[in-house]
Every structure is written in C-alpha cells, then in structure tokens.
C-alpha cells in the first residue's frame, strides 16, 4: 500500500512539473510584452528603463533557464513576484487561501448533500 501511494505521489509531482513547464512555454507564445503592459500607466518610461525591467524580471533569459530558476525558488519557498501587484506571490496566495478553502469546503458539502440522495 505504501509503495502504491509513493508511486502515485511521484507521478503527481512529475505531472505538476510538466504542467508548469508547458504553461511557462505557452505564456511566452502569448502576444504582448509584460513590460509594455506594466509601463502603460507611465508614459515617461524610457527604452533603457524598459530593458532594465525586462532584465530584472528575467524575461531576457532562455525559457529553460527561467524554468530552472523558478523551480529553484519554489523549492526554497519563493513563488516569485506578482507582475500585477509587484509583491511576493506567496503572500497573495496566503491572503486568499482562507476564502478558497471556505468555498472548497462549502462546495464539497453541497456536492455530497446532493449526491447521496440522488445516488
């Protein structure tokens, strides 16, 4: 039984890693530049400042290098920085976790309450 659970957990980790990699590649294919979107509210930003921001965000690196850097941070508990809010992503996740858990638990209760009589 323990071997089965361990095998399933290993498969889950592999699937999650593959999905993160595929999503990071898909994000590079989306038209538009995150720096242009971020600087839309600041018309006085120069091209040099935009390039510095791209370098700071790691957008000039190769996708595989970006992925490896991100995974290194995740292992250390650093999910990166939110481009939209310019704050640590882990803080944003933890801030919204109570509401997410509340909705999940209520949805599960509702699903079971409907499924048992229907079944």
N, C-alpha and C positions, 0 to 999 in steps of 0.2 A: 504494500500500500504506500509506504514511504517513498519507494522508488518511483511509483506512478506519479505521485504529487510532485516530486522533484523534477521529473521529466516534463510534466505539464508546465511547471513554473519556468523551466529553461526555455521551452517553446514560446511561452508568453513573452519572455524577455527578448528573444530573437525577433518575434513579430513586432514588438514595440520599437526596437532599434531600426528595423526595416521601414516601418511606417514613418518614423522621424526622418530618416534619410530621404525617403520618397517625397515627403511633404516639403523638406528643405529644397529639394530639386525643383518641385513644382512652383514654389514661391519665387524661384529665380526666373521662371518662364512667364510669370505674370507681367504684363506690360506696365510700365511706370517705374519710377525710381523712388524709393522711400525717402531719400534726401530731398527730392523735389517736393514731395508731399509735406514733409516736415517744415520746409522753408517757405511754404506757400503764404504763411502769415507774416513773413519777414521779407518784404520786397528789397531791402537794402543788403541782403546777404551776397557776398562776392563768390566768384567761381572758386577761388582758393579756399574760402571757408567751407564751401560745399565739399570740395575734395578732402579737406581735413576731417569733416564729419563722416564722410564715407570711410575714411581710414579708421577713425575712432570706432565706428560701428562694425568694422570688419568686412565691409561689402566689397573691398578690393581683393580679398583673398579668394583662393580657389574653393569651390563648393565642398570638396572633401576635407580641406583644411578647416573650413568653417564648421563642418560637422564634427570633426575631431575635437576642436576647441570647445564646442558646445557640450559634447559628451563629457569632456574633462571637467567642465564646470558643473554639470549635473551630478557627477559622482561626488563632487565636493559640496553639493547642496546649493549651487548657484545656477538658477534657471535663466540668468541673463537679465537684460534690462528691457522694459517695455518701450517700444518706439513711440507709441502714442502718449503714454503718461510720463515717460522719462523717469521711471522709478523701478526698483527691483521687481521682477516678475513674481518672485516667490511671495513678496509682501502682498501683491494684488491677489494672488491665488488664495493666500491665507485669509485675506479680508473677506473674500466671497465664499469661503468654504462653509461657514455656518448656514447660509441661505441655501447653498447647493445641497447640503446634507438634509436640511429640512424638507426641501422639495422632493428629494430622492426617497426619503422615508415615507412621506405622505403618499407619493405615487405608488410605492410598494404596498402600503396598507390598502389603498384603493384597489389596486390590481388583485390582491388576494381576496379582498372583500367581495369583489365582483366575480372572480374566477371560481371560488368554491361553490357558490350557489349555481352558477351556470354549469359547472362541471358535474 
